[in-house]
Amino acid sequence: MSHVPVLLNAVLDSLLPAQHLIDGTLGAGGHTRALLEAGVTEVLGLDADPMAIEIARANLSAYPNRAHIVHTSYANMTAEAHRLDWKTVDGILLDLGVSSMQLDTPGRGFAFRADGPLDMRFNPDGERPSAANIVNLWDEAELADLFYKYGEEPHGRKIARAIVAARPLSTTQALAAVVERANPRRKGDKIHPATRIFQALRIAVNDELSVVEKVLPKAIDLLRPGGRLAVISFHSLEDRIVKQTFKLESTDCICPPRTPICVCGHKARVRLVTRKPLMADDAEIAQNPRSRSAKLRVVEKL
């Protein structure tokens, strides 16, 4: 089981040449394998998902001394790099969000095309609450706020009310059915009414946005001068964090516009390699529809 690496050529162009790289979201190992085949000396691959780690180990078995695979969140990349005695690295890749293999495994509860338990944890053995915990224990106001904040769902309050009335809910299709009854699909709708709800739950279950906010500055710390950080995002909430962080880190002074003299002392640490995100072309989208919403932003350490 594997997924097609998204924006692979753009990733290779952005990060090569390099000796030591970190793939913070290893998945099935597709990006890492391509980087190793292209001449990268060693890659440190991290993933919070034990299923992904198992698959990646098999897919990267031809590189036993060059692919260092660790079951942990990319939030721990600095400590794991130091374990290898890497004080700095030449590049870091983050492919954010959920992978195709997670979506295509009903038992993980990330999608509702097939029925499965309401789980959605990247690490099922970790301490984070499952989606079922949130759906069945949070009150109506908390659910409505969650759906609006992380799903950008305008009908979140109505959906939250319907969920509370239908509890307990334990499976993905049961939840999707409740959402669709509360907010029926309208003519011309391109996505199922439950899509944004599942996105919001997944983000909350894994604390995804908070982790991204904290990790990006740490990733820049770990780069050598001239090293690059490449981040692929799939929805506006992730991309907004990446864009704003990269803008901040590439700006010398962040004082209010009318301040007569700089008093903040802020110094740029990176330059923008991509002022606008790189996106998949028609050929890649035809081969891998998941790439349609992917955006790649890259910075280089000063």
C-alpha positions as CSV (number, residue, x, y, z in Angstrom):
1,M,0.0,0.0,0.0
2,S,1.4,3.4,-0.9
3,H,0.5,6.8,-2.3
4,V,1.9,8.8,-5.2
5,P,4.3,11.5,-4.0
6,V,2.7,14.9,-4.5
7,L,4.6,17.6,-6.5
8,L,7.6,15.2,-6.6
9,N,9.5,17.1,-9.4
10,A,9.0,20.4,-7.7
11,V,10.2,18.9,-4.4
12,L,13.4,17.5,-6.0
13,D,14.1,20.8,-7.8
14,S,13.7,22.7,-4.5
15,L,15.8,20.5,-2.2
16,L,18.6,19.1,-4.4
17,P,21.6,18.9,-4.2
18,A,21.8,17.9,-0.6
19,Q,23.6,15.5,1.7
20,H,21.4,15.3,4.8
21,L,17.6,15.8,4.6
22,I,14.7,15.4,6.9
23,D,11.4,14.1,5.6
24,G,9.2,15.0,8.5
25,T,6.1,13.4,7.1
26,L,7.5,10.1,5.8
27,G,4.2,8.4,4.8
28,A,4.9,5.5,2.6
29,G,8.4,6.9,1.8
30,G,7.8,8.0,-1.8
31,H,9.5,11.4,-1.5
32,T,12.3,9.9,0.5
33,R,13.0,7.2,-2.0
34,A,13.1,9.7,-4.8
35,L,15.5,11.9,-2.9
36,L,17.8,9.0,-2.2
37,E,17.7,7.9,-5.8
38,A,18.5,11.4,-6.9
39,G,21.7,11.4,-4.8
40,V,20.9,12.6,-1.3
41,T,23.4,10.9,1.0
42,E,21.0,10.3,4.0
43,V,17.4,11.0,4.9
44,L,15.9,11.1,8.4
45,G,12.3,10.0,7.9
46,L,9.7,10.7,10.7
47,D,6.1,9.8,11.0
48,A,3.6,9.6,13.9
49,D,1.6,6.9,12.2
50,P,2.9,3.3,13.0
51,M,1.2,1.9,9.9
52,A,3.1,4.4,7.7
53,I,6.4,3.5,9.4
54,E,5.9,-0.2,8.7
55,I,5.1,0.5,5.0
56,A,8.0,2.9,4.7
57,R,10.5,0.4,6.2
58,A,9.5,-2.1,3.5
59,N,9.5,0.4,0.7
60,L,12.9,1.8,1.7
61,S,14.6,-1.5,2.6
62,A,17.1,-1.1,-0.2
63,Y,18.6,1.9,1.7
64,P,19.3,0.4,5.2
65,N,22.2,2.8,6.0
66,R,20.9,5.9,4.2
67,A,17.2,6.0,5.3
68,H,16.9,6.5,9.1
69,I,13.2,5.8,9.9
70,V,11.8,6.9,13.3
71,H,8.3,6.5,14.6
72,T,7.7,10.0,16.1
73,S,6.0,13.3,15.3
74,Y,7.9,15.8,13.2
75,A,7.7,18.0,16.2
76,N,10.6,16.0,17.5
77,M,12.8,16.5,14.4
78,T,15.6,18.5,16.2
79,A,16.1,15.8,18.9
80,E,16.1,13.0,16.2
81,A,18.6,14.9,14.0
82,H,20.9,15.4,17.0
83,R,20.7,11.6,17.7
84,L,22.4,11.2,14.3
85,D,24.9,13.9,15.3
86,W,23.4,16.2,12.7
87,K,23.8,19.7,14.1
88,T,22.3,21.2,10.9
89,V,20.7,19.8,7.8
90,D,20.6,20.7,4.1
91,G,16.8,20.5,3.8
92,I,13.5,19.6,5.4
93,L,10.3,18.5,3.7
94,L,6.9,18.6,5.3
95,D,3.9,17.1,3.4
96,L,1.1,18.2,5.7
97,G,-2.3,16.6,6.4
98,V,-3.7,13.2,5.8
99,S,-2.3,10.7,3.3
100,S,-4.1,8.7,0.7
101,M,-3.2,5.4,2.5
102,Q,-4.8,6.8,5.7
103,L,-7.9,7.9,3.8
104,D,-8.1,4.5,2.0
105,T,-8.0,2.4,5.2
106,P,-11.5,2.3,6.7
107,G,-10.3,1.1,10.1
108,R,-8.5,4.4,10.6
109,G,-11.7,6.4,10.4
110,F,-10.4,9.3,8.3
111,A,-13.0,9.0,5.6
112,F,-16.6,7.9,5.1
113,R,-16.6,6.3,1.7
114,A,-16.4,3.0,3.6
115,D,-17.6,2.5,7.2
116,G,-15.1,2.5,10.0
117,P,-14.7,3.5,13.6
118,L,-14.5,7.2,14.5
119,D,-10.8,7.3,15.2
120,M,-8.7,9.7,13.0
121,R,-5.6,9.6,15.2
122,F,-2.3,9.6,13.3
123,N,-0.9,7.6,16.1
124,P,-3.7,5.2,17.3
125,D,-1.5,4.2,20.3
126,G,-0.9,7.8,21.4
127,E,-2.7,9.8,24.1
128,R,-4.7,12.1,21.9
129,P,-8.5,11.7,22.1
130,S,-10.2,10.0,19.2
131,A,-12.9,11.6,16.9
132,A,-15.5,9.5,18.8
133,N,-14.5,11.2,22.1
134,I,-15.0,14.6,20.6
135,V,-18.2,13.8,18.8
136,N,-19.8,12.2,21.8
137,L,-18.4,14.2,24.7
138,W,-18.1,17.8,23.5
139,D,-21.1,20.0,24.0
140,E,-23.0,21.6,21.2
141,A,-21.3,25.0,21.4
142,E,-17.8,23.4,21.4
143,L,-18.6,21.3,18.4
144,A,-20.1,24.3,16.5
145,D,-17.0,26.4,17.2
146,L,-14.8,23.5,16.1
147,F,-16.6,23.1,12.8
148,Y,-16.4,26.8,12.1
149,K,-12.8,27.2,13.1
150,Y,-11.2,24.1,11.6
151,G,-13.7,23.2,8.9
152,E,-14.8,26.7,7.9
153,E,-18.3,25.2,7.9
154,P,-21.1,27.9,7.8
155,H,-23.8,25.5,8.9
156,G,-21.7,24.2,11.9
157,R,-24.2,25.1,14.6
158,K,-27.1,23.3,12.9
159,I,-24.8,20.3,12.3
160,A,-23.6,20.3,15.9
161,R,-27.2,20.3,17.2
162,A,-28.0,17.3,15.0
163,I,-25.0,15.4,16.2
164,V,-25.8,16.0,19.9
165,A,-29.4,14.8,19.3
166,A,-28.1,11.6,17.5
167,R,-25.5,10.6,20.0
168,P,-23.9,8.2,20.7
169,L,-22.2,7.9,17.3
170,S,-19.4,5.4,16.7
171,T,-18.8,5.0,13.0
172,T,-17.8,7.2,10.1
173,Q,-20.9,6.6,7.9
174,A,-23.3,7.1,10.9
175,L,-21.7,10.5,11.5
176,A,-21.8,11.4,7.8
177,A,-25.4,10.4,7.5
178,V,-26.3,12.7,10.5
179,V,-24.4,15.6,8.9
180,E,-26.1,15.1,5.5
181,R,-29.6,15.0,7.1
182,A,-28.8,18.3,8.9
183,N,-27.3,19.9,5.9
184,P,-28.5,18.2,2.7
185,R,-26.4,18.2,-0.4
186,R,-27.5,21.0,-2.7
187,K,-27.5,21.0,-6.5
188,G,-24.1,21.9,-7.7
189,D,-22.2,21.0,-4.5
190,K,-18.8,19.5,-5.4
191,I,-18.1,18.0,-2.0
192,H,-20.2,15.9,0.4
193,P,-21.7,17.9,3.3
194,A,-19.6,15.9,5.8
195,T,-16.2,16.7,4.2
196,R,-15.5,19.8,6.2
197,I,-16.8,18.2,9.4
198,F,-14.3,15.3,9.0
199,Q,-11.5,17.8,8.3
200,A,-12.3,19.8,11.4
201,L,-12.4,16.6,13.6
202,R,-9.1,15.3,12.1
203,I,-7.3,18.6,12.8
204,A,-8.6,18.7,16.3
205,V,-7.8,15.1,17.1
206,N,-4.2,15.5,16.0
207,D,-3.7,19.2,17.0
208,E,-2.4,19.7,13.5
209,L,-2.4,23.5,13.2
210,S,-0.8,24.1,16.5
211,V,2.0,21.6,15.7
212,V,2.7,23.3,12.4
213,E,2.9,26.8,14.0
214,K,5.4,25.5,16.5
215,V,7.5,23.4,14.2
216,L,8.2,25.8,11.3
217,P,10.5,28.2,13.3
218,K,12.3,25.1,14.8
219,A,12.8,23.7,11.3
220,I,14.4,27.0,10.2
221,D,16.7,26.8,13.3
222,L,17.9,23.4,12.1
223,L,18.8,24.4,8.6
224,R,22.4,25.3,7.7
225,P,22.9,28.6,5.8
226,G,21.7,27.9,2.3
227,G,19.5,25.0,3.5
228,R,15.9,24.9,2.4
229,L,12.5,24.2,4.0
230,A,9.8,22.9,1.6
231,V,6.2,22.6,2.9
232,I,3.3,21.1,1.0
233,S,-0.2,22.0,2.3
234,F,-3.6,20.9,1.2
235,H,-6.1,23.4,2.6
236,S,-6.3,27.1,3.4
237,L,-5.8,26.8,7.1
238,E,-2.4,25.1,6.8
239,D,-1.3,27.2,3.9
240,R,-2.1,30.4,5.8
241,I,0.1,29.4,8.6
242,V,3.0,28.5,6.3
243,K,2.6,31.7,4.3
244,Q,2.4,34.0,7.3
245,T,5.4,32.3,9.0
246,F,7.5,32.4,5.9
247,K,6.6,36.1,5.4
248,L,7.6,36.9,9.0
249,E,10.8,34.9,8.9
250,S,11.8,36.6,5.6
251,T,11.2,40.2,6.9
252,D,13.8,42.4,8.7
253,C,11.6,44.8,10.5
254,I,8.1,44.0,11.8
255,C,7.4,47.3,13.5
256,P,4.0,48.9,12.8
257,P,4.1,50.7,9.4
258,R,4.3,54.3,10.8
259,T,7.0,53.6,13.3
260,P,9.7,56.2,12.5
261,I,12.6,54.0,13.5
262,C,12.9,50.2,13.9
263,V,12.7,49.2,17.5
264,C,11.7,45.5,17.1
265,G,15.2,44.3,16.2
266,H,13.7,41.5,14.1
267,K,16.0,40.1,11.5
268,A,15.1,38.0,8.5
269,R,16.4,34.4,8.7
270,V,15.2,33.2,5.3
271,R,14.6,34.3,1.8
272,L,11.5,33.3,-0.1
273,V,12.3,30.9,-2.9
274,T,8.6,30.7,-3.9
275,R,6.7,34.0,-3.7
276,K,3.7,32.2,-4.9
277,P,3.1,28.5,-4.1
278,L,4.0,25.9,-6.7
279,M,1.0,23.7,-7.8
280,A,0.5,20.6,-9.8
281,D,0.0,20.8,-13.5
282,D,-2.8,19.2,-15.5
283,A,-0.7,16.1,-16.2
284,E,0.0,15.4,-12.5
285,I,-3.6,16.1,-11.5
286,A,-4.8,13.6,-14.1
287,Q,-2.4,11.0,-12.6
288,N,-3.0,11.9,-9.0
289,P,-6.2,13.8,-8.3
290,R,-5.1,14.4,-4.7
291,S,-2.5,16.8,-6.0
292,R,-5.2,19.2,-7.2
293,S,-5.2,21.1,-3.9
294,A,-1.5,20.8,-3.0
295,K,0.5,24.0,-2.6
296,L,4.3,23.9,-2.2
297,R,6.1,26.9,-0.5
298,V,9.9,27.0,-0.1
299,V,12.3,29.2,1.9
300,E,16.1,29.2,2.1
301,K,18.1,29.9,5.2
302,L,20.2,33.1,5.1
